[in-house]
């Protein structure tokens, strides 16, 4: 098997009043929710990745905070291996604070992004939220707890 392409991404955990700000997306599996953020460019610090991606996808400036979770996704090991089989994603999840309301600036949405929505953290497990491992970790961890490694998960 050829070596997969490795991609690092920074993802934003923006939590206010027990709710998580999510991207509403439409794709091959229908409607689902994901976190704002995206792939790191060579030479770009992860905090700069977060700021750039949130400005594009949320239309708002954010202040990155502490690292909360590290999650890998080896495409060949999962359901969508025909699409992601040649990819190995390393996703780093950071607490972030909104510095202004979402949609303050024009959006440059990702493919399939159809909106933004605040989801109750206690109900993430009931929503079509991905990755599922992050939903479970958010429900069971403290914001001040140690960084959690979530392994190769969806």
C-alpha positions, -999 to +999 in steps of 0.1 A: +000+000+000+014+034-009+021+059+019-009+081+026-008+119+023-005+134+057-025+165+065-025+185+097-056+206+105-066+230+133-102+229+144-121+255+166-141+246+197-162+278+202-184+272+232-209+297+247-236+290+272-232+252+268-235+254+230-209+247+203-207+267+171-207+243+142-207+244+104-239+230+089-229+210+058-244+189+030-225+160+015-226+124+004-241+114+037-268+141+037-269+169+062-243+169+090-224+192+114-186+198+116-163+222+133-148+253+117-111+250+108-090+233+082-057+224+068-025+240+078-004+256+051+034+249+051+051+274+073+018+285+090+014+282+128-016+263+139-030+294+156-027+313+123-045+284+106-074+287+131-077+325+126-076+322+088-101+293+086-126+308+111-125+341+092-133+322+060-159+298+074-175+319+102-169+354+089-155+363+124-121+368+141-113+343+168-087+341+196-072+306+198-068+292+233-055+259+247-052+226+228-080+202+240-079+171+217-057+154+192-076+130+168-063+111+138-082+097+109-065+071+087-088+071+057-081+035+047-095+023+081-129+038+077-162+037+059-153+063+033-120+046+023-129+049-014-128+087-009-102+091+019-082+060+015-050+078+006-053+103+034-040+104+070-055+135+089-041+147+122-067+171+136-059+194+165-088+209+184-083+242+202-107+262+225-113+295+208-132+327+217-152+347+192-138+383+190-169+395+171-202+380+161-202+353+134-210+366+099-194+400+106-172+395+075-180+379+041-178+341+041-155+319+019-174+287+028-160+252+023-176+230-003-209+218+011-211+244+038-247+257+040-248+275+073-238+279+109-256+266+139-251+265+177-256+230+190-262+221+226-231+201+238-252+178+259-271+167+227-242+164+202-245+126+204-280+129+190-270+151+161-252+141+129-220+157+143-186+146+132-162+135+144-182+114+169-151+110+191-150+147+197-187+148+206-181+121+232-149+138+245-166+172+249-195+156+268-171+138+293-142+161+298-134+193+316-123+224+296-094+226+320-085+189+318-054+175+302-051+173+264-068+141+253-056+118+224-086+104+206-067+079+184-078+069+149-115+078+151-145+092+134 
